[in-house]
Amino acid sequence: MSNSKDKLNFLDFVLLWCGAAISIAEILTGGSIATLGFKKGLLAIILGHLIGTGIFIFAGIIGTREKVPAITSTRISFGLYGTYLFSILNVFQLLGWTAVMINSCAQSLNLISKTMWNINNIPLWSIFTAVLIILFIAFGMTGFKKINSIAVVLLFILTLVLGWVVFKSGKLFSRPQGKGISFGGALELVIAMPLSWLPMVADYTRFAKNEREGAFGSFIGYFVGSSWMFIIGLGAAIVSKNPDPSAMMLAANLGVSAFGIVVLSTVTTTFMDAYSAGVTFLNIVPKLNEKTAAIAITIIGTAASLFVNMDNYTNFLYAIGSVFAPLFAVLLTDYFIIKKQTKIVDKLLLNVGAVLVWAIGVAVYYLFIKLDFIFGATLPSMIITGTIYLISWRYVNKWKLMKTSKNSYVA
């Protein structure tokens, strides 16, 4: 995207992130907090998205300013070897998301196909979904931008229909049934969803025409799209006791529409997972083509999707938060508050002190998960991690592995 005509504007970002947010995973996660009831669940959804999307916008601003992908930007604080570690963790995360999304899509499509055409074959629908994702990857970002604009408009119209099916019921404000997730646990699950895009947002905002369009377009697109999906999932789980959109739409005789929503929502979201995995992998192996890497991730993710256990989905989201919340707490503190270094230094191989602070942040995150804190784990762990780094950076930044013309040494 070197030409100005290939740059992304405000509307491009709105459509891009709205498309990423319209997914089965978001609906199912919204359904998982239904025991809170609609009012408390809605509060958790709005507050969680304000926090999570707000955090991910700051990571996107770094990408716009420095014109580098998200994982590459972490070299500012952690050095080259640090980004290798985070690249590996991010590839595993994206591989996990690819498998989860393809599995969710295949399960939903199989439910539709059994009902409408008497076809019961989950591996078939997994492969079908993977082929469509690979075709999207083949079009590249420029081609995807055009296809995604059409897809998102269609998807949003279809989800309005889905919303009508959910909210026309008078059961929406019925009392919550049974004991379930706490408000703090629900808030953390909501925050974890936009947080999972932290190591990817700059992969796209680096192509922004300007900082304002990239930031506001990304925020509005993701906040509106993801909040709406969570609300639909929450409402569906309360009304029908089943947050799966396919079941709802089949009950409402929207079989073909159900098929379209599931396929389009999965492809537009999982394309971004696979594409960003390819971009991240280039940080480790620069000579590799990003499309080739993205296609490889899709194929591996398709194979893994056959063994995905959705019972571990919540723990998967927590694992993402534990890694990337303290990581970006250090980077954002470094970049926006300390401002000691706002450019990538080629000689910095590893900032050992920054890595140690990050590790402390991971432990703090899980401590707050165990405490079931009312404000979740992401926000307090990021504040504590950032504060530790802010107080100690003059000392811990002496623990660095630097590159010289002849060898490497610890400074």
C-alpha positions in Angstrom: 0.0 0.0 0.0 2.6 2.5 -1.0 0.3 4.6 -3.2 -2.0 7.2 -1.6 -5.0 5.7 -3.4 -4.3 2.5 -1.5 -4.4 4.2 1.9 -7.3 3.5 4.2 -9.7 6.4 5.2 -12.2 6.8 8.0 -15.0 4.8 6.3 -12.6 2.0 5.3 -11.6 1.6 9.0 -15.3 1.7 10.1 -16.1 -1.1 7.7 -12.9 -3.0 8.3 -13.4 -3.3 12.1 -17.1 -3.6 11.9 -16.6 -6.6 9.7 -14.0 -8.0 12.1 -16.5 -7.6 15.0 -19.5 -9.2 13.3 -18.7 -12.8 14.2 -20.1 -15.9 15.8 -17.5 -15.7 18.5 -18.7 -12.3 19.7 -22.3 -13.5 19.8 -21.4 -16.6 21.7 -19.3 -14.6 24.2 -22.2 -12.3 24.7 -24.4 -15.3 25.4 -22.0 -16.6 28.0 -22.8 -13.6 30.4 -26.6 -14.1 30.2 -26.9 -15.1 33.9 -26.3 -11.4 34.8 -29.6 -10.5 33.2 -30.0 -8.0 30.4 -29.5 -4.8 32.3 -26.3 -5.8 34.0 -25.1 -7.7 31.0 -25.6 -4.6 28.8 -23.7 -2.4 31.3 -20.8 -4.9 31.2 -20.8 -4.9 27.4 -20.7 -1.1 27.0 -18.2 -0.5 29.7 -16.0 -3.4 28.6 -16.0 -2.2 25.0 -15.2 1.4 26.0 -12.1 0.1 28.0 -11.0 -2.6 25.6 -11.5 -0.6 22.3 -9.9 2.5 23.9 -6.8 0.5 24.7 -6.5 -1.0 21.3 -6.8 2.5 19.6 -3.6 3.7 21.3 -1.7 0.7 19.9 -3.1 1.6 16.5 -1.9 5.2 16.8 1.7 3.9 17.2 1.3 2.0 13.9 0.0 5.0 12.1 2.9 7.2 13.4 5.7 4.7 12.9 4.3 2.9 9.8 5.1 -0.5 11.3 3.0 -3.6 12.2 1.8 -4.0 15.8 4.3 -6.7 16.9 7.2 -4.8 15.2 6.3 -1.7 17.2 7.1 -3.6 20.4 10.8 -3.4 19.5 10.6 0.1 20.8 10.4 -1.2 24.4 11.6 -4.8 24.2 14.1 -5.0 21.4 14.5 -7.4 18.5 14.6 -10.7 20.5 11.6 -9.5 22.5 9.6 -9.2 19.4 10.5 -12.7 18.4 9.0 -14.0 21.7 5.8 -11.9 21.2 5.6 -12.9 17.5 5.6 -16.6 18.5 2.9 -16.0 21.1 0.8 -13.9 18.7 1.1 -16.5 15.9 -0.2 -19.1 18.4 -3.0 -16.8 19.5 -4.0 -16.2 15.8 -3.8 -19.8 15.0 -6.1 -20.5 18.0 -8.5 -17.8 16.8 -8.5 -19.3 13.3 -9.3 -22.7 14.6 -12.0 -21.4 17.0 -13.7 -19.4 14.2 -13.6 -22.2 11.6 -14.9 -24.6 14.2 -17.7 -22.3 15.3 -18.6 -21.6 11.7 -18.6 -25.3 10.7 -20.8 -26.2 13.7 -23.3 -23.6 12.8 -23.3 -24.4 9.1 -23.8 -28.1 9.9 -26.8 -27.2 12.1 -28.3 -25.3 9.1 -27.4 -28.0 6.5 -28.9 -30.8 8.7 -32.1 -28.9 9.0 -32.5 -27.6 5.5 -30.7 -30.2 3.3 -30.1 -33.2 5.5 -26.3 -32.8 5.2 -24.4 -33.7 8.4 -20.6 -33.2 7.8 -18.6 -30.8 10.0 -15.3 -31.5 8.2 -16.9 -30.5 4.9 -18.0 -27.1 6.2 -14.6 -26.6 7.9 -12.9 -27.0 4.5 -15.6 -24.9 2.7 -14.9 -22.1 5.2 -11.1 -22.4 4.8 -11.3 -22.2 1.0 -13.3 -19.0 1.2 -10.8 -17.5 3.6 -7.9 -18.4 1.4 -9.7 -16.7 -1.6 -10.0 -13.6 0.5 -6.3 -13.8 1.3 -5.5 -14.1 -2.4 -7.2 -10.8 -3.1 -4.9 -9.1 -0.6 -5.7 -6.0 1.4 -6.7 -3.8 -1.6 -9.0 -6.5 -2.9 -10.3 -7.3 0.6 -11.1 -3.6 1.2 -13.6 -3.6 -1.8 -15.2 -7.0 -0.9 -15.3 -6.2 2.8 -17.3 -3.0 2.2 -20.0 -4.9 0.5 -20.0 -7.8 2.9 -20.2 -5.6 6.0 -23.2 -3.7 4.7 -25.0 -7.0 4.0 -24.0 -8.4 7.3 -25.2 -5.4 9.3 -28.6 -5.6 7.5 -28.9 -9.3 8.3 -27.9 -8.7 11.9 -30.7 -6.1 12.2 -33.1 -8.8 11.2 -31.5 -11.1 13.8 -31.8 -8.4 16.4 -35.5 -8.1 15.6 -36.0 -11.8 16.1 -34.3 -11.6 19.5 -35.8 -8.3 20.9 -39.4 -8.8 19.8 -39.8 -11.2 22.7 -41.1 -10.0 26.0 -38.8 -12.4 27.9 -35.8 -10.1 27.5 -36.1 -8.5 30.9 -37.0 -11.7 32.7 -35.1 -12.5 35.9 -31.7 -14.2 35.4 -31.8 -17.9 35.9 -29.3 -19.6 38.2 -25.9 -18.6 39.4 -23.3 -17.8 36.8 -20.6 -15.4 36.0 -19.9 -12.4 38.2 -20.0 -8.8 36.9 -16.2 -8.6 37.0 -15.8 -11.9 35.1 -18.2 -10.7 32.5 -16.5 -7.4 32.2 -13.1 -9.2 31.6 -14.6 -11.4 28.9 -15.9 -8.4 27.1 -12.6 -6.5 27.4 -10.6 -9.6 26.3 -12.3 -9.5 22.8 -11.0 -6.1 21.6 -7.8 -6.8 23.5 -7.2 -9.9 21.3 -6.8 -7.4 18.4 -4.0 -5.4 20.2 -1.2 -7.2 18.5 -2.8 -6.8 15.1 -4.5 -3.3 15.0 -1.3 -1.5 13.8 -1.1 -4.1 10.9 -4.0 -2.0 9.4 -3.7 1.5 11.0 -0.1 1.8 9.5 -2.0 2.2 6.2 -4.2 5.1 7.5 -4.3 8.3 5.5 -3.9 10.1 8.8 -3.9 9.4 12.6 -7.4 10.8 13.2 -9.1 8.8 10.5 -7.3 5.6 11.6 -8.1 6.0 15.3 -11.7 7.2 15.1 -12.7 4.9 12.2 -11.3 1.9 14.1 -12.9 2.8 17.4 -16.4 3.4 15.9 -16.3 0.4 13.7 -15.2 -2.1 16.3 -17.2 -0.5 19.2 -20.5 -0.5 17.4 -20.1 -3.8 15.6 -18.8 -5.8 18.6 -21.2 -4.3 21.1 -24.1 -5.1 18.8 -23.0 -8.7 18.4 -22.5 -9.1 22.2 -26.0 -7.6 22.8 -27.6 -10.0 20.3 -25.8 -13.0 22.0 -26.9 -11.8 25.4 -30.5 -11.3 24.3 -30.6 -14.7 22.5 -29.3 -16.6 25.5 -31.9 -15.0 27.8 -34.8 -15.4 25.4 -34.1 -18.8 23.8 -31.5 -20.2 26.1 -29.3 -20.7 23.1 -26.9 -17.9 21.8 -26.1 -19.8 18.6 -27.4 -17.4 15.8 -28.1 -20.4 13.5 -30.6 -21.9 15.9 -32.4 -18.6 16.3 -32.7 -17.9 12.6 -33.8 -21.4 11.8 -36.6 -21.0 14.3 -37.5 -17.8 12.6 -37.5 -19.4 9.1 -34.4 -17.5 8.0 -32.4 -20.5 6.9 -30.7 -19.0 3.8 -30.0 -15.7 5.7 -28.6 -17.7 8.5 -26.2 -19.4 6.1 -25.1 -16.1 4.7 -24.5 -14.4 8.1 -22.5 -17.3 9.4 -20.3 -17.6 6.3 -19.7 -13.9 5.7 -19.1 -13.1 9.4 -16.6 -15.9 9.8 -14.7 -15.2 6.6 -14.3 -11.4 7.1 -13.1 -11.9 10.7 -10.8 -14.9 10.2 -9.2 -13.4 7.1 -7.8 -10.7 9.4 -6.6 -13.3 11.9 -4.8 -15.2 9.2 -3.5 -12.1 7.4 -2.1 -10.7 10.7 -0.5 -14.1 11.5 1.3 -13.8 8.1 2.5 -10.3 8.9 3.6 -11.3 12.4 5.5 -14.3 11.0 7.5 -11.9 8.7 8.9 -10.4 11.9 10.8 -13.7 12.4 11.3 -14.7 8.8 11.4 -11.5 6.7 11.9 -13.3 3.4 8.7 -15.2 3.6 5.7 -13.9 1.6 2.9 -12.8 4.0 0.2 -14.3 1.8 1.9 -17.7 1.8 2.2 -17.5 5.6 -1.4 -16.5 6.0 -2.6 -19.4 3.8 -0.4 -21.8 5.8 -2.0 -20.5 9.0 -5.5 -21.1 7.6 -4.7 -24.6 6.6 -3.1 -25.5 9.9 -6.0 -23.7 11.7 -8.5 -25.8 9.7 -6.9 -29.0 10.8 -6.8 -27.8 14.4 -10.5 -26.8 14.3 -11.5 -30.4 14.1 -10.1 -30.8 17.7 -11.2 -27.5 19.3 -12.9 -27.9 22.6 -15.2 -24.8 23.1 -15.4 -25.6 26.8 -11.9 -24.0 27.1 -12.9 -20.9 25.2 -13.1 -18.7 28.3 -9.6 -19.8 29.4 -8.3 -19.0 25.9 -9.6 -15.4 26.2 -8.0 -15.0 29.6 -4.7 -16.3 28.3 -4.8 -13.7 25.5 -5.4 -10.9 28.1 -2.7 -12.1 30.4 0.0 -11.9 27.7 -1.0 -8.8 25.8 -2.4 -6.5 28.4 0.9 -6.1 30.4 2.9 -6.2 27.1 1.1 -3.1 25.8 1.0 -1.5 29.2 4.8 -1.3 29.0 4.8 -0.2 25.4 2.1 2.5 25.8 3.8 3.8 29.0 7.1 4.0 27.2 5.7 5.6 24.0 3.1 8.1 25.3 4.2 8.9 28.9 8.0 8.4 29.3 8.8 9.2 25.7 12.4 8.2 26.2 12.3 6.4 22.9 9.7 6.6 20.2 11.6 5.0 17.4 12.9 1.5 16.8 16.6 1.2 17.7 18.3 -1.5 15.5 21.0 -2.0 18.0 18.6 -3.0 20.8 18.4 -6.8 20.9 16.7 -7.3 24.2 15.5 -5.1 27.0 15.7 -7.6 29.9 14.2 -5.1 32.4 11.1 -4.5 30.2 10.6 -8.3 29.8 10.8 -8.7 33.6 8.2 -6.0 34.2 6.0 -7.7 31.6 6.3 -11.1 33.4 5.3 -9.4 36.6 2.3 -8.0 34.8 1.2 -11.5 33.6 1.3 -12.7 37.2 -0.7 -9.6 38.4 -3.3 -10.3 35.7 -4.0 -13.9 36.9 -4.0 -12.6 40.5 -7.0 -10.3 39.7 -8.7 -13.2 37.8 -8.4 -15.3 40.9 -9.7 -12.4 43.1 -12.7 -12.0 40.6 -12.3 -8.2 40.9 -15.3 -6.1 39.9 -13.4 -4.2 37.3 -11.9 -7.3 35.7 -8.2 -8.1 35.4 -7.1 -6.1 32.3 -7.5 -2.6 33.6 -5.9 -3.1 37.0 -3.1 -5.2 35.7 -2.3 -2.6 33.0 -2.3 0.2 35.5 -0.1 -1.7 37.9 2.3 -2.9 35.2 2.5 0.6 33.6 3.1 2.2 37.1 5.9 -0.3 37.9 7.6 0.4 34.6 7.2 4.2 35.0 8.8 4.1 38.5 11.6 1.6 37.6 12.5 2.3 34.0 15.6 4.4 34.7 17.0 1.4 36.6 15.7 -1.6 34.6 16.5 -0.1 31.3 20.2 -0.6 32.1 19.7 -4.3 31.7 19.9 -4.5 27.9 21.5 -6.7 25.3 22.9 -4.4 22.6 24.5 -5.1 19.2 27.9 -3.7 18.3 29.8 -3.9 15.1 31.7 -7.0 16.3 29.6 -8.7 18.9 26.8 -8.4 21.4 27.1 -7.3 25.0 24.9 -6.5 28.0 24.9 -2.8 28.8 
